[in-house]
Amino acid sequence: MKFQLMIIVTGAAGFIGSCMVAHLNRLGYFDLVVVDDFSREDKNKNLEGKRFSHKIHRDKFVNWLGTNHKLVQFVIHLGARTNTAEFDINLLNSLNLEYSKKVWQKCVEFGLPLIYASSAATYGNGQMGYSDSHDVCKKLLPLNPYGISKNEFDQWALEQERKPYFWVGLKFFNVFGPNEYHKDRMASVVFHAYHQIAKKGRMKLFKSHRDDFNDGEQLRDFVYVKDVVNVVEFFMLNRKEEHSGIYNLGTGKARTFNDLASATFKSLSLETRIEYVDTPIDIRDKYQYYTQAEMTKLYKAGYDKEFTSLEDAVDDYVANYLNKQQAYF
């Protein structure tokens, strides 16, 4: 049993947030404050069987923290509007920018350490590379309003004279794994592949609409959610002031969608059968063809765990979660 720390997890009913709650439970932390809007039953299933002490609606959280901050030891802010096809700029500014500013300001006011979710969507088409150097943030050109909202918060955070005594922003690359069942179109390719294969014996991938990439050879840095929560744990337990800042969170190894598809078929002991389809018009000009996290900064901060290989991660996800239908992390 760990010494009980009250830890806040926002976005707790979502994909990564609920996996974070489960991971903290496995580490022996049960005095958790879970924050979300809790209006969707399909998301609430992510919290079934998990232990926590308080459940706070996101609209009431900032005021709740103002009253109860003396009980809190850490804030993990994962709540956001994460739909990359969302074009309601006012909604994204409200949830991803202004709300995050309020959380940051409360952490400053009450002396609370903070970890928050940024995104690799901030890098746009990668023309500025994928370095998590703070000097790069102002130069980035995200391809969609979601990425813009995340990059604007990163820039705002870096510009603040008053910062939490320890803070980390994590630029999540292509995270996949259990508890994404509610994400519909935004769920990972592994999730969609599994269900397409189960139904039709084949799966669909986007064609390439660029001459320099073959179909299915678009490259992404796919990272397993179990590795993501390990990195959050590392920073929670190793909160050195000099390590405050923004970090990439990928594997550092870009893989093709064809690789990912093949791994999914292999985990199901089936022959690979892929159908290539046109990328939807609404996202075609905002589609990333290559992402690969530069990970040197994280390792220099002391993180020393190996990231799960794509093949092993897909096999674990398929065998221990997707094949069990209602298996949640």
C-alpha positions in Angstrom: 0.0 0.0 0.0 1.4 3.3 -1.0 1.3 6.4 1.1 -2.0 8.0 0.1 -1.6 11.1 -2.1 -4.6 12.8 -3.4 -4.0 13.0 -7.1 -6.3 14.7 -9.6 -6.8 13.2 -13.1 -8.8 15.3 -15.5 -10.3 13.7 -18.6 -10.6 10.7 -16.3 -13.4 9.0 -18.2 -11.6 9.3 -21.5 -9.0 7.0 -23.2 -5.7 8.0 -21.7 -7.2 9.4 -18.5 -9.0 6.2 -17.5 -5.8 4.2 -18.3 -4.0 6.6 -16.0 -6.5 6.0 -13.2 -6.1 2.2 -13.6 -2.3 2.5 -13.6 -2.4 4.6 -10.4 -4.7 2.0 -8.8 -2.2 -0.7 -9.7 0.5 1.3 -8.0 -1.6 1.5 -4.9 -3.0 5.0 -5.2 -6.7 5.2 -4.5 -7.3 8.7 -3.2 -7.9 10.0 -6.7 -10.1 12.9 -7.9 -11.6 12.0 -11.3 -12.7 15.0 -13.4 -14.8 14.9 -16.6 -18.2 15.7 -17.8 -19.5 12.1 -17.3 -22.4 12.6 -19.7 -21.6 9.7 -21.9 -22.3 6.2 -20.6 -19.9 4.6 -23.1 -17.1 6.7 -21.7 -18.2 6.1 -18.1 -17.6 2.3 -18.6 -13.9 3.2 -18.7 -14.1 3.9 -15.0 -16.0 0.8 -14.0 -14.0 -1.3 -11.4 -11.6 1.5 -10.7 -11.1 3.1 -7.2 -11.3 6.8 -6.6 -12.4 9.1 -3.7 -14.1 12.0 -5.6 -15.9 12.4 -8.9 -16.1 16.0 -10.0 -17.8 17.5 -13.1 -15.3 19.5 -15.1 -17.4 22.7 -14.9 -17.2 22.5 -11.1 -13.6 21.4 -10.8 -11.8 24.8 -10.7 -14.0 26.0 -7.8 -13.6 22.6 -6.1 -9.8 22.9 -6.3 -10.0 26.4 -4.8 -11.7 25.0 -1.7 -9.9 21.6 -1.4 -6.4 22.4 -2.7 -4.8 21.7 0.7 -5.7 18.0 0.3 -4.2 17.7 -3.2 -0.6 16.7 -4.0 -0.6 16.4 -7.8 -2.6 17.3 -10.9 -2.6 15.3 -14.1 -4.5 17.3 -16.6 -5.5 15.1 -19.5 -8.9 16.5 -20.2 -9.4 18.1 -23.7 -11.4 18.1 -26.8 -9.2 15.7 -28.8 -11.1 15.4 -32.1 -8.6 16.4 -34.8 -11.6 16.9 -37.2 -13.2 19.4 -34.8 -13.6 22.8 -36.5 -15.5 24.6 -33.7 -12.7 27.0 -32.8 -14.7 28.5 -29.9 -15.2 25.0 -28.4 -11.5 24.2 -28.7 -10.4 27.5 -27.3 -12.8 27.0 -24.3 -11.8 23.4 -23.5 -8.2 23.1 -24.6 -6.9 26.6 -24.1 -8.9 28.7 -21.6 -9.7 25.8 -19.3 -6.1 24.6 -19.2 -5.0 28.2 -18.3 -7.3 28.1 -15.3 -5.9 24.7 -14.2 -2.3 26.1 -14.6 -3.1 29.3 -12.7 -4.6 27.3 -9.8 -1.5 25.1 -9.7 0.6 28.2 -9.5 -1.6 29.7 -6.8 -1.7 26.6 -4.6 1.9 25.3 -5.2 0.8 22.1 -7.0 2.9 20.2 -9.5 1.3 19.7 -12.9 1.5 17.3 -15.8 -0.7 18.2 -18.8 -1.4 16.7 -22.2 -0.1 18.4 -25.3 0.0 16.7 -28.7 2.1 15.8 -31.7 -0.6 17.5 -33.8 1.3 20.7 -32.9 4.0 19.7 -35.4 1.7 20.0 -38.4 3.3 18.5 -41.5 6.7 18.3 -39.8 8.4 21.0 -41.8 10.0 22.3 -38.6 11.0 18.7 -37.5 9.9 17.0 -34.4 12.1 18.5 -31.7 10.6 19.2 -28.3 13.0 22.2 -27.8 11.1 25.1 -26.4 12.5 27.4 -29.1 10.6 25.5 -31.7 7.0 26.1 -30.4 6.5 29.5 -31.9 7.6 28.3 -35.3 5.2 25.4 -35.5 2.3 25.4 -38.0 -0.3 22.9 -36.9 -2.6 21.6 -39.7 -5.9 21.7 -37.8 -7.7 23.7 -35.1 -7.1 21.0 -32.5 -3.3 21.2 -33.0 -3.5 25.0 -33.0 -5.3 25.0 -29.6 -2.6 22.7 -28.1 0.3 24.7 -29.5 -1.2 27.9 -28.3 -1.4 26.6 -24.8 2.2 25.3 -25.0 3.4 28.8 -26.1 1.3 30.5 -23.4 2.8 28.2 -20.7 6.3 28.9 -21.8 5.7 32.6 -21.7 4.4 32.7 -18.1 6.6 34.3 -15.5 4.7 32.4 -12.8 4.8 28.6 -13.3 4.1 25.6 -11.1 7.2 24.7 -9.2 7.2 21.5 -11.3 5.4 21.2 -14.6 5.6 19.0 -17.6 3.7 19.1 -20.9 3.7 15.8 -22.8 3.3 15.8 -26.6 1.5 12.6 -27.2 2.1 11.0 -30.6 -0.2 8.3 -32.0 -1.4 6.6 -28.8 -3.4 3.4 -29.0 -4.7 0.8 -26.6 -7.6 -0.3 -24.4 -10.3 2.1 -23.2 -10.6 3.9 -26.6 -13.9 2.0 -27.4 -15.9 5.2 -27.2 -13.8 7.2 -29.7 -15.7 6.2 -32.8 -13.9 7.7 -35.9 -11.0 9.0 -33.8 -10.2 5.5 -32.4 -6.9 4.1 -33.4 -6.2 2.2 -36.7 -5.7 -1.0 -34.6 -9.2 -0.7 -33.1 -10.8 -0.1 -36.5 -8.7 -2.8 -38.2 -9.7 -5.4 -35.6 -13.4 -4.8 -36.1 -13.1 -4.6 -39.9 -11.1 -7.9 -40.0 -13.6 -9.6 -37.7 -16.5 -8.6 -39.9 -15.1 -8.8 -43.4 -11.7 -10.6 -43.2 -9.9 -7.5 -44.5 -9.2 -3.9 -43.5 -9.1 -0.5 -45.0 -6.2 2.0 -45.0 -6.0 5.4 -46.6 -4.4 5.8 -50.0 -1.5 8.1 -50.3 -2.3 11.4 -52.1 1.4 12.3 -52.3 3.8 11.1 -54.9 6.6 10.5 -52.4 4.5 8.0 -50.3 3.1 4.7 -51.5 -0.3 3.6 -50.3 -0.2 2.5 -46.6 3.4 3.7 -46.3 2.5 6.8 -44.4 4.6 6.8 -41.3 3.6 7.5 -37.7 5.1 7.2 -34.3 2.7 4.7 -32.7 2.9 4.5 -28.9 1.1 2.1 -26.6 -1.0 3.6 -23.9 0.7 1.5 -21.2 4.0 3.2 -22.1 2.3 6.6 -21.9 1.1 6.1 -18.3 4.6 4.8 -17.4 6.1 8.1 -18.5 3.5 10.1 -16.5 4.3 7.9 -13.5 8.0 8.7 -13.9 7.5 12.4 -13.8 5.1 12.2 -11.0 7.7 10.4 -8.9 10.7 12.3 -10.1 9.6 15.9 -10.0 12.9 17.8 -10.3 12.4 21.5 -10.9 15.2 21.5 -13.6 13.2 18.9 -15.6 10.1 21.1 -15.9 9.2 21.7 -19.6 7.6 20.2 -22.7 8.5 16.7 -23.8 7.7 14.4 -26.7 6.0 11.2 -25.8 6.4 8.7 -28.7 8.7 5.7 -29.2 11.1 7.6 -31.5 10.6 4.9 -34.2 8.2 5.7 -37.0 6.4 2.8 -38.5 4.1 2.5 -41.5 0.4 1.9 -41.4 1.1 -1.3 -43.4 3.3 -2.5 -40.6 0.5 -1.8 -38.1 -2.0 -3.6 -40.3 0.3 -6.6 -40.7 0.8 -6.8 -37.0 -3.0 -6.8 -36.4 -3.5 -9.6 -38.9 -0.6 -11.6 -37.4 -2.1 -11.3 -33.9 -5.3 -12.8 -35.3 -3.3 -15.6 -37.1 -4.8 -14.4 -40.5 -3.3 -13.5 -43.8 -2.9 -9.8 -44.4 -5.7 -8.4 -46.7 -5.7 -4.6 -47.1 -8.0 -2.4 -49.2 -6.8 1.2 -49.9 -9.4 3.9 -49.9 -9.4 7.6 -50.5 -8.6 9.8 -47.5 -11.7 11.8 -46.7 -11.8 15.2 -48.3 -12.4 17.0 -44.9 -9.1 15.9 -43.5 -7.0 15.3 -46.7 -5.1 18.6 -46.7 -4.6 18.3 -42.9 -3.3 14.8 -42.9 0.2 14.0 -41.4 2.3 11.7 -43.6 5.2 11.3 -41.2 5.7 11.8 -37.5 8.6 10.6 -35.4 9.3 11.9 -31.9 12.8 13.1 -31.0 13.1 11.4 -27.6 16.6 12.5 -26.4 15.1 15.0 -23.9 13.1 12.4 -22.1 16.0 10.1 -21.7 18.2 12.9 -20.5 15.7 13.6 -17.8 16.3 10.0 -16.5 13.6 7.9 -18.1 15.1 4.5 -18.8 12.3 2.1 -19.7 12.1 0.6 -23.2 9.0 1.3 -25.2 6.9 -1.6 -26.3 7.5 -2.6 -29.9 4.6 -2.1 -32.3 4.2 -5.8 -32.8 4.1 -6.6 -29.0 1.8 -3.7 -28.3 -0.7 -4.7 -31.0 -0.6 -8.3 -29.9 -1.3 -7.4 -26.3 -4.1 -5.0 -27.3 -5.8 -7.6 -29.5 -5.3 -10.7 -27.4 -6.0 -9.3 -23.9 -8.5 -6.5 -24.7 -10.2 -6.4 -28.1 -10.7 -10.2 -28.2 -12.3 -10.0 -24.8 -14.8 -7.4 -26.0 -15.5 -5.8 -22.6 -11.9 -6.0 -21.3 -10.9 -2.6 -20.0 -7.5 -1.5 -18.7 
